Amino acid sequence: MPLKKGSSRKTIGRNIAEMVDSWEDSGKIGTSRPRSKKKALKQAVAVSLKKAGKSKYQKPRKATASRAKRLVRLAHPIPAQHSA
């Protein structure tokens, strides 16, 4: 069964429980095969937090269009036109 979307503690906890249950049945979490329940639990926590966007190891957020324009302007300022 696919993991639920959401970032609440309740959703994350349910996803962890579901993955550990599936590990007990099949011995796999995704493509990995944790040997012990403790390792399976750690893997399930990591995957659930990553899915919820609360992982300790998140990639930096992408620049939105408006943020990208601002960064370009700051990096390459247009020289001022002087009327003499």
SULKA-V989359 format. One record per residue. N is the residue number from 1. PSI is psi as a letter, one per 20 degrees, with the letter a starting at -180 (* if undefined). OMEGA is omega in degrees with one decimal (* if undefined). BURIAL is b if it has 9 or more other C-alpha atoms within 8 Angstrom, else e. Layout:
<<N/PSI/OMEGA/BURIAL> <N/PSI/OMEGA/BURIAL>>
This chain:
<<1/p/-177.8/e> <2/q/179.3/e> <3/q/178.8/e> <4/q/174.5/e> <5/q/176.9/e> <6/q/-176.9/e> <7/j/179.1/b> <8/q/179.9/e> <9/h/-179.7/e> <10/g/-179.6/e> <11/g/179.5/b> <12/g/179.4/b> <13/g/178.5/e> <14/h/178.0/e> <15/g/178.5/b> <16/g/-179.2/b> <17/g/-179.5/e> <18/g/-179.8/e> <19/h/178.4/b> <20/h/176.6/b> <21/g/179.8/e> <22/h/176.4/b> <23/h/179.3/b> <24/h/179.5/e> <25/g/-170.8/e> <26/i/-177.5/e> <27/j/-177.8/b> <28/q/167.4/b> <29/o/-172.8/b> <30/c/177.8/e> <31/i/-179.3/e> <32/q/-180.0/e> <33/m/179.0/e> <34/p/-175.6/b> <35/h/-175.9/e> <36/r/178.9/e> <37/h/179.0/e> <38/g/178.8/e> <39/h/178.9/b> <40/h/179.2/b> <41/g/178.2/b> <42/g/179.6/e> <43/g/-179.6/b> <44/h/178.1/b> <45/g/-178.9/b> <46/g/-179.0/b> <47/g/-178.8/e> <48/g/178.4/b> <49/h/177.9/b> <50/g/179.8/b> <51/h/-178.2/e> <52/i/-179.1/b> <53/k/-178.3/e> <54/j/-177.9/b> <55/q/176.7/b> <56/h/-175.1/e> <57/l/179.8/e> <58/q/172.4/e> <59/q/175.6/e> <60/q/-175.8/e> <61/q/179.2/e> <62/q/177.5/e> <63/p/174.9/e> <64/r/-176.6/e> <65/g/-178.4/e> <66/h/179.0/e> <67/h/179.1/e> <68/g/178.7/b> <69/g/-179.4/e> <70/g/179.5/e> <71/h/178.4/e> <72/g/179.4/e> <73/h/-179.8/b> <74/h/-178.0/e> <75/h/-177.4/e> <76/m/-178.6/e> <77/q/178.9/e> <78/p/-179.6/e> <79/q/-177.7/e> <80/p/176.9/e> <81/p/180.0/e> <82/p/175.7/e> <83/o/-179.0/e> <84/*/*/e>>
